[in-house]
Amino acid sequence: MKLFGLMASDELVESFDLSNDNGMKLTVINYGATVVSLKIPLKTGEVIDVVLGFDNLEAYLKSFQLKSPPYFGAIVGRFAGRINNSLFNLNGKVFLLNKNNNSHSLHGGIDNFSQKVWKVENISEGKNPSITLSCLSPDGDENYPGELAVQLTYTLSEENELIIEYQANGSEDTIVNLTHHSYFNLDGHKSDVLEQELIVNSKKRLETTNDNIPTGKFLNNIESSFDFSSPKKCPSEIDTTFVLDSREEFAASLFNKRNMLKMTVYTDQPGVHIYVGGNCFNEVKGKENCDYHNVSGICFETQNFPDAPNHENFPNSILKNGETYQHKTIYKFQSF
């Protein structure tokens, strides 16, 4: 545990390191429950940091002042993705959320989970080391109904997996959709992802408006530019929710031929939102004084569908009082 920075409220932000027996190393800070670095050992003996991030708290705080904040490595909530016109209906009552993306609510609103200081509940060392953090969102936070207690565990397995497990309970009926927002680059965070090969195990994607709001319709990926059923180079720009047909199979994978490193994504969620691009790059210096740009990394945001509360044909996003929200995602790394 090391001091990472101090909030304006004088809350301490600390960093925590976990390592497995293979030399895989994770660094997490309790600001946003954020993954700062994820170092993967290769068969050559080289170690690659595969996520984008910053060296200090001030840079993370400043990144949320950008027109399009990058959310580097953060946990996103209460609701990942956009909610159309910041409105949803629950139990016959209309809720108007805070707007932070034109007229829409994005990634939980203005003061979202990515910007909160989380509490460290437990750290487990030895085999399969883990860290558990919690966040208590009060009733009315960003105008969401009910108090929401969230618990999150990061685990490094001996199979070189980063396992992320979420649990949440509400004091009354509410909506929940949590995700993780690391930008991955299997060549290290100093390069780009354009030569890395992407596979998405999906036949359909969500149709969206020009504001990237789901219409409620599904589009076929087969024989389109969104068909990643076989390996294709990473696109220079994508901001799309892919529908996952089977929770038993992998959701997506990324492979870097240069160093023969592969990452495979598994999840129990109905979708994976894949994101490359944005207008926040070239304004920020990343770790080790790197210039980040719009193809520095690729996000695999495993989650429910954006705007799910407003579409009856989308998977249920309502967390009823007395029930528990659960979500598990695995990022598995293999060096060949």
Order of alpha helices (4+ residues) and beta strands (2+ residues): beta-beta-beta-beta-beta-alpha-beta-beta-beta-beta-beta-beta-beta-beta-beta-beta-beta-beta-beta-beta-beta-beta-beta-beta-beta-beta-beta-beta-beta
